[in-house]
Amino acid sequence: MPVDVQCAQDGDGYRCSVTVSEGSGSTRHRVRVTKTDMERWARGRSAEALVHASFDFLLQREPKESILREFDLSVIQRYFPKFDGG
């Protein structure tokens, strides 16, 4: 399932726009990535790569329509305790 991620710096973190496409439908999401998120999970990856990996993780566990439309990246761990940055 194609996942398109575009991030822009926002203070010391990032605001990312994500589009998940499947067949004729797509969903759009806004994800906030803090400096702490980057330090904890990026492991040398860009914000885009981190968010993309995080969506791969989510899409293995739920349909795109179930993913929150707007959220902080760290919220994923609240729903999926085994989340470790995708």
C-alpha positions in Angstrom: 0.0 0.0 0.0 1.7 3.3 -1.1 2.4 5.7 1.8 3.5 9.2 0.9 5.1 11.3 3.7 6.2 14.9 3.6 7.6 16.6 6.6 8.4 20.2 7.4 10.4 21.5 10.4 8.2 22.9 13.1 10.2 24.4 16.0 12.5 21.6 17.2 10.3 18.9 15.7 8.4 18.2 12.5 4.8 18.3 11.2 4.2 15.6 8.6 1.5 15.1 6.1 0.8 11.5 5.2 -1.3 10.0 2.4 -2.1 6.3 2.4 -3.5 5.1 -1.0 -5.2 1.8 -1.7 -7.2 1.1 -4.8 -9.4 4.1 -5.5 -9.4 5.4 -2.0 -6.9 7.2 0.2 -6.7 8.7 3.7 -4.8 11.7 4.9 -3.1 12.1 8.2 -1.1 14.8 10.1 1.6 13.6 12.4 3.6 15.6 14.8 7.2 14.3 15.5 9.0 15.9 18.5 12.7 16.2 19.0 12.3 13.5 21.7 10.6 11.2 19.2 13.5 11.7 16.8 16.1 11.0 19.5 14.2 7.9 20.7 13.2 6.3 17.4 14.9 7.8 14.3 18.2 5.9 14.7 19.8 8.0 12.0 16.7 8.1 9.7 15.0 11.3 8.5 11.6 12.3 10.0 10.0 11.1 6.7 11.6 7.7 7.0 10.6 7.4 10.6 7.0 8.3 9.9 6.9 6.0 6.9 8.2 3.1 8.9 5.7 3.9 11.6 2.8 3.8 9.1 4.1 0.5 7.8 3.9 -0.8 11.4 0.4 0.6 11.9 -0.9 -0.8 8.5 0.2 -4.3 9.5 -2.2 -4.0 12.5 -5.2 -2.0 11.3 -6.8 -0.7 8.1 -5.9 2.8 7.0 -9.3 4.1 7.9 -8.7 3.2 11.5 -5.5 5.3 11.8 -6.1 8.6 13.6 -6.3 11.6 11.2 -4.1 13.7 13.5 -1.8 12.6 16.2 1.6 12.8 17.9 3.9 10.0 16.9 4.4 9.0 20.5 0.7 8.2 20.8 1.3 5.0 18.7 2.9 3.4 21.7 -0.2 4.0 23.9 -2.2 1.8 21.5 0.6 -0.6 20.6 3.0 -1.0 23.5 5.5 -2.9 21.3 5.9 0.0 19.0 9.6 1.0 18.8 9.8 3.5 15.9 8.5 1.2 13.1 
